[in-house]
Amino acid sequence: MPDSAFRNTSNEELPRARILLVDDTPANLLSLEAILEPLGQDLVLARSGEEALRELLRGEFACILMDVQMPGLDGLETANLIRARERTRHVPILFITALSREAAFVTRGYAHGAVDYLLKPVDPDILRAKVQVFVDLHRRGEMVRRQAVELAERRQAEEVSRRASELEQQLMGIVGHDIRTPLSVVLATAKSQLSDASLAPEQQKAFERVARGGERIQQIVDLLMDFTRSRLGGGIPVVPRAGDLNELCREVADELHVARPGRVIQCDFSRDSLHGVWDLERMAQVLANLLDNALKYSPESSAVRLSTWEKPDAVFVEVHNEGAPIPQSLLPHLFDAFRRGEATHEQAKASLGLGLYIARAVVEAHRGRLSVRSSKPEGTTFRICLPRCADARSRGSRAEGPVAAPAPMHA
């Protein structure tokens, strides 16, 4: 695995190593402390074998420098107890003593778990060099341990993500086929029966309810399909083609006026036509969502304003309503999935909270931006900024003439 995979666990970011100094003579401890201070590690002092054992219970150490001759537990007995504990069994011990240089005594020290045996007076440079080796080994071991933990966490996260992706793909199949197929039969049957002029009034109303319910289910299915596509990483596909954005705005406004005959949608265009290259079907979905929200959350007596204007390389669309302002606490999360504004019980039942999430995904698939501002004096305004052509990816780029066969893009 490359080093870049663990850039967050460099030696510089690891905590300092702890070194345990054990000697019953304060002057000796002071001398050892002065010699090892340049290493820049944490030096922990113990004045007896018993105190050393207590310190070992409080944390890990890179190595132990221990005098052999001490009252109570001497160095050899302390080493035996250290080796007897699983947690401290592998901590390196360096004995420091003024005792005999006889080979038998030195061998005894190694038999009690020493990795080195230094005789006083100790050469400071040699002592620092030996301790630095154990410090480096300890820090490398700590880095490997952290990398192992990170790798395990990463693998666990990838496994969770993989299972979630598989579940979403299964849901796509269920929603896209297992629900749509019987739903299309229900809608076709309802529409066929509604075209029969001989239906009794109660039958007419019953099939109208079936048709409305089926269309509502169809809308929910479409929203869930778009949401799942965006979550799977492929994004919501858009296929740009040349068209007139103002004409699209008029068509969407007319459709909503039929659905809500008592409401007024005021179109305010800076010019009669606004030509460019966009996915008009997807943009109609965005406009319908923004206008429907504006009508839903504004007073019946007020008008909703739909405005468009242009700049050399971009076009703008605004949908404004005079309803109550969106709470400031909700604004940062308004475009999150399954988030809704403050609504009545009936409004909440009619909304999944996916409309604005998908609207933003569609606009971003066009390399555009969807934003909102809301206040009590000014009302609420959603603004769409789109490049003149949906494939204008670089800042300031401007397409000249028609674009041939633009490739599909994704949010």
SVG drawing of the C-alpha trace seen along z (x, -y; Angstrom):
<svg xmlns="http://www.w3.org/2000/svg" viewBox="-75 -44 110 61">
<polyline fill="none" stroke="black" stroke-width="0.4" points="0.0,0.0 1.5,-3.4 2.7,-5.7 0.2,-8.4 -2.6,-6.2 -1.6,-6.9 -0.5,-10.5 -2.3,-11.3 0.0,-9.0 3.4,-10.4 6.1,-10.2 5.6,-14.0 2.0,-13.5 2.6,-10.6 2.8,-11.3 6.2,-11.4 7.6,-8.1 7.7,-7.5 11.0,-6.3 11.0,-5.0 14.2,-5.8 14.5,-3.6 17.1,-4.3 17.0,-4.8 19.6,-7.5 18.2,-11.0 21.6,-12.1 21.7,-9.2 18.1,-9.9 19.1,-13.6 22.1,-12.5 20.1,-10.2 17.5,-12.8 20.1,-15.3 21.7,-12.8 18.3,-11.8 16.6,-15.2 18.0,-16.1 15.9,-13.1 12.8,-15.2 10.7,-12.3 8.8,-12.0 11.0,-10.9 9.3,-9.3 11.2,-8.9 10.8,-6.0 12.9,-5.7 12.2,-2.0 11.1,1.2 7.6,0.9 7.2,-2.6 8.4,-1.5 5.7,1.2 3.0,-1.3 4.2,-3.6 4.0,-0.6 0.3,-0.2 -0.4,-3.9 0.8,-3.7 3.1,-2.3 6.9,-2.8 9.4,-2.6 12.1,-1.3 13.2,-1.1 16.6,-2.1 16.9,-0.4 19.6,-0.2 20.3,3.3 21.1,2.6 18.0,1.0 16.5,1.6 13.3,3.6 12.8,5.0 16.1,4.9 16.4,4.5 16.5,8.2 13.4,8.9 11.6,6.0 12.5,7.2 11.1,10.7 7.7,9.1 7.7,6.9 8.3,10.0 5.5,11.9 2.8,9.4 1.4,9.9 1.1,6.1 4.7,5.3 6.4,8.5 8.1,7.1 9.1,3.7 12.9,3.4 15.0,3.2 18.5,1.7 20.3,2.5 22.7,-0.2 25.0,0.8 28.4,0.4 28.6,4.1 31.2,6.6 32.0,7.0 32.2,10.7 30.6,12.6 28.4,14.7 26.8,11.6 26.2,10.1 24.6,13.3 22.3,13.3 21.1,9.9 20.3,11.0 18.5,14.0 16.2,11.7 15.0,10.0 17.6,7.3 18.2,6.4 21.4,4.5 23.7,4.2 25.5,0.9 28.2,0.3 28.8,-2.9 30.1,-5.4 27.9,-5.4 29.1,-7.2 26.3,-9.8 26.5,-9.5 26.3,-5.8 23.4,-5.8 21.4,-8.3 22.1,-6.3 20.9,-3.0 17.7,-4.6 17.0,-6.4 16.9,-2.9 14.2,-1.8 12.3,-5.0 12.3,-4.7 11.1,-1.1 8.3,-2.1 7.1,-4.9 7.2,-2.8 5.2,-0.1 2.6,-2.8 2.4,-4.0 1.8,-0.5 -0.9,0.1 -2.7,-3.1 -2.5,-2.2 -3.9,1.2 -6.8,-0.5 -7.4,-2.9 -7.3,-0.2 -9.8,1.9 -12.1,-1.1 -11.8,-1.9 -12.6,1.6 -15.6,1.7 -16.8,-1.6 -16.3,-0.3 -18.3,2.9 -21.1,0.8 -21.1,-1.4 -21.1,1.7 -24.0,3.2 -25.9,-0.1 -25.2,-0.3 -26.5,3.2 -29.6,2.4 -30.2,-0.8 -29.8,1.1 -32.3,3.7 -34.7,1.0 -34.2,-0.6 -35.2,2.7 -38.2,3.0 -39.4,-0.5 -38.5,-0.7 -40.1,2.6 -42.1,4.4 -44.1,1.3 -44.2,-0.5 -45.5,2.4 -48.7,3.1 -49.1,-0.7 -49.1,-1.3 -51.9,1.4 -53.9,-0.4 -53.5,-3.8 -54.3,-2.5 -57.5,-0.8 -58.6,-3.9 -58.1,-6.1 -59.8,-3.6 -62.9,-3.5 -62.9,-7.3 -63.2,-7.6 -66.5,-5.6 -69.3,-8.1 -71.8,-5.6 -70.2,-5.5 -72.6,-6.3 -71.6,-9.4 -70.4,-7.3 -68.3,-5.1 -66.8,-8.2 -65.8,-9.6 -64.4,-6.2 -62.1,-5.9 -61.1,-9.5 -59.9,-8.8 -58.0,-5.7 -56.4,-7.8 -55.3,-10.5 -54.0,-8.0 -52.1,-6.2 -50.6,-9.5 -49.5,-10.3 -47.8,-7.0 -46.1,-7.5 -44.8,-10.8 -43.4,-9.2 -41.8,-6.4 -40.1,-9.0 -38.8,-10.9 -37.4,-7.8 -35.8,-6.7 -34.1,-10.0 -33.0,-10.1 -31.6,-6.6 -29.7,-7.4 -28.1,-10.4 -27.2,-8.4 -25.6,-5.6 -23.0,-8.1 -24.2,-8.0 -26.1,-11.2 -29.3,-12.3 -28.7,-12.1 -29.4,-15.2 -29.4,-15.2 -29.1,-18.8 -30.7,-20.0 -31.4,-23.4 -34.6,-25.1 -36.3,-28.2 -36.3,-28.5 -39.0,-31.2 -41.3,-29.0 -40.7,-26.2 -41.5,-28.6 -44.8,-29.5 -45.8,-25.8 -45.0,-24.9 -46.9,-27.9 -50.0,-27.0 -50.0,-23.4 -49.9,-24.6 -52.6,-27.2 -54.9,-24.3 -54.2,-22.4 -54.7,-25.5 -57.2,-27.6 -57.6,-30.1 -53.9,-31.1 -51.9,-33.6 -48.4,-33.0 -47.0,-36.2 -44.4,-35.8 -41.8,-38.6 -39.3,-37.9 -36.6,-40.4 -37.1,-39.3 -39.6,-37.2 -37.3,-34.2 -34.3,-32.8 -32.5,-30.3 -29.8,-27.9 -28.9,-24.2 -30.4,-22.4 -32.3,-19.3 -35.8,-20.8 -37.7,-17.9 -35.5,-18.0 -35.7,-21.7 -39.5,-21.5 -39.3,-19.2 -37.3,-21.8 -39.6,-24.7 -42.7,-22.7 -41.3,-21.8 -40.3,-25.4 -43.6,-26.9 -45.6,-24.2 -43.7,-24.9 -44.3,-28.7 -48.0,-28.1 -48.2,-25.7 -46.4,-27.9 -47.9,-31.4 -51.4,-33.0 -54.1,-32.1 -54.7,-35.7 -51.0,-36.5 -49.3,-36.0 -46.2,-33.9 -43.7,-35.7 -41.6,-33.7 -38.8,-35.9 -36.0,-35.3 -33.1,-37.4 -29.7,-36.8 -26.0,-37.7 -23.6,-36.9 -22.7,-33.4 -25.5,-32.6 -29.2,-32.8 -31.2,-33.3 -34.6,-32.1 -36.3,-33.3 -39.4,-32.0 -40.7,-34.4 -43.6,-34.1 -44.9,-36.2 -45.4,-33.5 -44.0,-33.3 -40.2,-33.3 -38.3,-30.0 -36.8,-29.7 -33.1,-30.6 -32.3,-27.3 -33.8,-25.4 -32.1,-27.4 -28.7,-25.6 -30.5,-22.2 -33.3,-23.1 -31.9,-21.1 -31.1,-18.0 -33.0,-14.9 -36.2,-14.3 -36.2,-17.8 -39.4,-19.9 -40.3,-23.4 -42.9,-24.1 -46.1,-22.8 -49.7,-21.8 -50.6,-18.2 -52.0,-17.9 -48.9,-19.5 -46.6,-17.2 -48.6,-14.1 -48.3,-15.2 -44.5,-15.7 -41.6,-13.3 -39.1,-16.1 -37.2,-15.1 -38.3,-17.8 -35.7,-20.5 -32.9,-17.9 -33.6,-16.6 -34.1,-20.1 -30.6,-21.1 -29.1,-17.9 -30.6,-18.6 -29.4,-22.2 -25.9,-21.1 -25.9,-18.5 -26.2,-21.5 -23.1,-23.0 -25.5,-25.6 -26.5,-26.7 -29.7,-26.8 -29.9,-29.1 -32.6,-30.6 -33.1,-33.8 -36.0,-34.3 -37.0,-37.1 -40.2,-38.6 -40.1,-41.9 -39.0,-40.4 -40.6,-36.9 -38.9,-33.8 -37.0,-33.7 -35.4,-30.6 -32.8,-31.6 -31.4,-29.3 -28.2,-30.2 -27.5,-28.2 -24.7,-28.4 -26.0,-29.4 -25.2,-25.9 -25.2,-23.0 -21.8,-21.8 -20.0,-25.1 -17.8,-23.7 -15.1,-26.3 -15.6,-29.8 -16.4,-32.4 -16.9,-29.9 -19.7,-30.6 -21.0,-28.3 -21.4,-29.7 -24.2,-28.3 -26.0,-25.0 -24.4,-22.1 -24.5,-18.8 -25.5,-15.6 -24.4,-16.7 -23.4,-13.8 -25.5,-12.9 -24.1,-14.4 -24.8,-13.5 -25.2,-15.4"/>
</svg>
